[in-house]
Amino acid sequence: MSHKIQKPDWLKVRAPISREYHDTRQLMRDAKLNTVCEEAACPNIGECWAKGHATVMILGSVCTRACAFCNIKTGRPDVLDPDEPGRVASSLKELGLQHVVITSVDRDDLPDGGAEHFAETIRAIRKTSPNTTIEILTPDFLRKPGALEKVVAARPDVYNHNLETVPRLYPTVRPGARYFHSLNLLNRVKQIDPTIFTKSGIMVGLGEEKQEIYQVMDDLRAADVDFMTIGQYLQPTPKHHPLIRFVTPTEFKDFEKMARGKGFHMISSSPLTRSSYHAGDDFQKLKAARLAALAG
């Protein structure tokens, strides 16, 4: 069985024990905020929370979809909390972050998929922490006309939407989504507001072929995506999609070289890479890369 594959040394991380980690954890508890760091059992939680970095998950903690790779609960979603945008903003001000990442569960039950809630959260953060840069990681808003436009109008600094895997594996890995809809969403962000950085990522180790990964890179560049992330899939439980193999650090370096050659402003490719890992540092590099490209 796939879950019996021995985890290699390069994926072993230390248990979170620092005081700063516990301070961040307590702040999230006090504000009754959900974080994708905990809900998705991210391996980087100790490092990120020790630095005061956290990815806040809005729109509740229960997802309306059941993607085969994801550890977030699926079922009847939470009642929408109108006070959440303000709570998120005040908590992030207390953390004093320079860069924040806001994500959510899928909310197919809502008429706009939660788009207005995203927009309200962005506006609330801008009001309380005007110098904080904002990165959002949104669902695909499938079949929700006008939803994307609401979020883009609130002008986040980075718009992230993950493709997650190669198109061939969508029926088993991401059955509720459509590959080309997600690509079109990313392209549409740039069409509406070219100043917003766009970002997307995939997991590897699900059974994809190298050439399929290269094709995803080409598709993302055709959609004018600035930043790509590639990380190792880790099977949350035996009930989730099987882990086919662990991809070596050398292979991740090869993916990085290929992506740079295809023209991405930024590429993060490593076993522990996740959408929000080192997001603040990467945003500064992304801005510098754009300026260099314009100057060139």
C-alpha positions in Angstrom: 0.0 0.0 0.0 1.2 3.5 -0.8 1.0 4.8 2.8 3.7 2.3 3.8 6.3 4.0 1.6 9.2 5.1 3.8 9.4 8.9 4.1 12.9 10.0 2.9 15.2 12.1 5.1 14.6 15.2 3.0 11.0 15.3 4.1 11.5 15.0 7.8 10.8 18.1 9.8 11.1 19.0 13.4 8.0 19.1 15.6 6.9 22.7 16.4 8.0 23.7 19.9 9.0 27.3 19.8 7.4 30.0 22.0 6.6 32.0 18.8 4.8 29.0 17.3 2.6 28.8 20.4 2.0 32.5 20.4 0.7 32.4 16.8 -1.4 29.4 17.6 -3.0 31.1 20.6 -3.7 34.3 18.6 -5.6 32.2 16.0 -7.5 30.4 18.8 -8.5 33.7 20.5 -9.8 35.2 17.3 -11.6 31.9 16.4 -9.8 31.8 13.0 -9.2 28.8 10.9 -5.8 28.2 9.3 -5.1 26.0 6.3 -1.8 25.3 8.1 -3.6 23.2 10.6 -6.6 22.0 8.6 -4.4 20.6 5.8 -1.7 19.3 8.2 1.1 21.3 6.5 4.6 20.0 7.3 6.0 23.6 7.4 3.7 24.8 10.2 6.5 24.9 12.9 8.8 27.0 10.8 6.1 29.4 9.5 4.3 29.9 12.8 7.6 30.5 14.6 8.0 33.5 12.2 4.5 34.7 12.7 3.5 33.6 9.2 0.1 31.9 8.9 -2.4 31.3 6.0 -5.8 32.2 7.2 -8.7 30.2 5.9 -12.0 32.1 5.6 -15.6 30.9 4.8 -15.6 28.2 7.5 -13.7 24.9 7.9 -16.0 22.6 5.9 -15.6 22.2 2.1 -18.4 21.5 -0.3 -16.0 19.3 -2.4 -14.1 16.2 -1.7 -10.8 16.4 -3.6 -8.8 13.1 -3.2 -5.6 14.8 -2.1 -7.0 17.2 0.6 -7.3 16.8 4.3 -9.9 19.5 4.9 -13.3 18.3 6.1 -16.1 17.8 3.6 -19.8 18.0 4.3 -22.4 20.6 5.1 -20.7 23.9 5.2 -20.6 26.4 8.1 -23.0 29.4 8.2 -21.3 32.4 6.7 -19.9 34.7 9.5 -20.4 38.4 8.5 -17.9 39.4 11.3 -15.1 37.2 10.0 -13.4 39.8 7.7 -13.1 42.3 10.6 -11.8 39.6 12.9 -9.2 38.5 10.4 -8.1 42.1 9.8 -7.7 42.9 13.6 -5.8 39.6 14.2 -3.4 40.2 11.4 -2.8 43.7 12.6 -1.8 42.2 16.0 0.6 39.8 14.3 2.1 42.8 12.5 2.7 41.0 9.2 4.2 42.6 6.2 2.5 40.0 3.9 -0.6 37.9 4.5 -2.1 34.9 2.7 -5.9 34.4 2.7 -7.5 31.2 1.4 -10.8 29.4 1.8 -12.7 26.2 1.5 -14.8 25.7 -1.7 -18.3 27.1 -1.1 -20.3 25.9 -4.0 -23.4 26.4 -1.9 -23.1 30.2 -2.0 -24.4 32.2 -5.1 -21.0 33.8 -5.6 -18.9 31.0 -4.1 -17.8 33.4 -1.3 -16.3 36.0 -3.7 -17.7 39.0 -1.9 -16.5 37.6 1.5 -13.0 37.5 0.0 -13.4 41.1 -1.2 -14.6 42.3 2.2 -11.7 40.6 3.9 -9.2 42.3 1.5 -10.8 45.7 2.1 -10.8 45.2 5.9 -7.1 44.3 5.9 -6.3 47.3 3.7 -8.1 49.5 6.3 -6.4 48.3 9.4 -3.0 47.4 7.9 -2.5 49.6 4.8 1.2 48.6 4.4 0.5 44.9 4.5 0.6 43.1 1.1 -2.2 40.7 0.5 -2.0 37.3 -1.3 -5.2 35.3 -1.9 -5.5 31.6 -2.8 -9.1 31.2 -4.1 -11.3 28.3 -5.2 -12.2 28.2 -8.9 -15.7 29.8 -8.5 -17.0 27.2 -11.0 -20.2 28.3 -12.7 -20.4 31.5 -10.5 -20.8 34.4 -13.0 -19.2 37.6 -11.8 -17.5 36.0 -8.8 -13.9 36.4 -10.0 -14.5 40.1 -10.9 -15.6 40.9 -7.4 -12.3 39.6 -5.9 -10.1 41.2 -8.5 -11.9 44.6 -8.0 -10.7 44.5 -4.3 -7.1 44.5 -5.8 -5.1 41.8 -3.9 -1.3 42.0 -4.6 -1.1 38.4 -5.6 -3.9 36.2 -6.9 -3.1 32.5 -6.5 -5.3 29.6 -7.7 -3.7 26.1 -7.8 -4.1 23.7 -10.7 -2.9 21.0 -8.2 -2.1 18.3 -10.8 -1.8 17.5 -14.5 -5.0 17.4 -16.6 -5.0 13.6 -17.0 -5.3 13.1 -13.3 -8.2 15.5 -12.7 -10.9 12.8 -12.7 -9.3 11.1 -9.7 -7.4 13.9 -8.0 -9.7 16.9 -8.5 -13.0 15.5 -9.8 -15.1 18.6 -8.9 -12.9 21.0 -10.9 -12.0 21.5 -14.6 -8.4 22.1 -15.7 -9.1 24.6 -18.4 -11.6 26.5 -16.3 -8.8 27.0 -13.7 -6.4 28.1 -16.4 -8.9 30.6 -17.8 -9.5 32.0 -14.3 -5.8 32.8 -14.0 -5.7 34.3 -17.4 -8.8 36.4 -16.7 -7.3 37.9 -13.6 -4.5 39.3 -15.8 -6.9 40.5 -18.4 -8.9 42.5 -15.9 -5.9 43.9 -13.9 -2.4 43.3 -15.4 -0.8 44.8 -12.2 -1.9 41.9 -10.0 0.7 39.1 -9.8 -0.7 35.6 -10.6 0.5 32.4 -9.1 -0.4 28.7 -9.4 1.0 25.4 -8.2 0.9 21.6 -8.5 1.8 18.6 -6.4 4.0 15.8 -7.7 4.2 12.2 -6.8 0.6 11.4 -7.8 1.5 9.4 -10.9 2.2 12.3 -13.4 4.8 12.1 -16.1 7.6 14.6 -16.5 6.4 15.7 -20.0 2.9 16.4 -18.4 4.5 18.7 -15.9 6.3 20.6 -18.7 3.0 20.9 -20.5 1.4 22.5 -17.4 4.3 24.9 -17.3 3.6 25.9 -20.9 -0.2 26.2 -20.2 0.5 28.5 -17.2 2.9 30.7 -19.2 0.3 31.0 -22.0 -2.1 32.2 -19.3 0.5 34.8 -18.3 1.1 33.4 -14.8 4.1 34.9 -13.0 4.9 32.4 -10.3 4.7 28.6 -10.2 5.1 26.3 -7.1 5.9 22.6 -7.3 5.8 20.5 -4.1 5.7 16.9 -3.0 2.3 15.3 -2.4 2.0 13.7 1.0 -0.9 11.3 1.5 -2.9 12.6 4.5 -4.6 9.2 5.3 -4.9 5.8 3.6 -8.3 6.9 2.4 -6.8 9.7 0.3 -5.3 9.4 -3.2 -2.3 7.0 -3.1 1.2 8.4 -3.0 2.9 6.9 -6.1 6.4 8.0 -5.3 8.7 10.5 -3.6 10.3 12.9 -6.1 13.9 13.5 -5.4 15.4 17.0 -4.6 17.5 16.7 -7.8 14.3 16.3 -9.9 12.8 19.3 -8.2 15.9 21.3 -9.2 15.4 20.1 -12.8 11.8 21.3 -12.7 13.0 24.7 -11.4 15.5 25.0 -14.3 12.9 24.1 -16.9 10.4 26.6 -15.4 12.9 29.4 -15.4 13.7 28.7 -19.0 10.0 29.0 -19.9 9.9 32.5 -18.5 8.3 32.5 -15.0 9.3 35.5 -12.9 9.4 33.1 -9.9 9.5 29.4 -9.3 9.5 27.5 -6.0 10.2 23.8 -6.6 11.2 21.6 -3.6 9.9 18.7 -1.7 8.5 21.0 1.1 7.2 23.7 -1.2 3.6 24.7 -0.5 1.5 27.5 -2.0 2.2 29.9 0.9 5.6 28.7 2.0 8.0 31.7 2.3 5.2 33.8 0.5 6.3 37.1 1.9 10.0 36.7 0.9 8.9 35.4 -2.5 6.6 38.4 -3.1 9.6 40.7 -2.7 11.6 38.6 -5.2 8.6 38.7 -7.5 8.4 42.5 -7.5 12.2 42.7 -8.1 11.9 40.2 -11.0 9.1 42.2 -12.7 11.2 45.4 -12.4 14.2 43.7 -13.8 12.1 42.3 -16.7 10.7 45.8 -17.5 14.2 47.3 -17.3 15.5 44.7 -19.6 
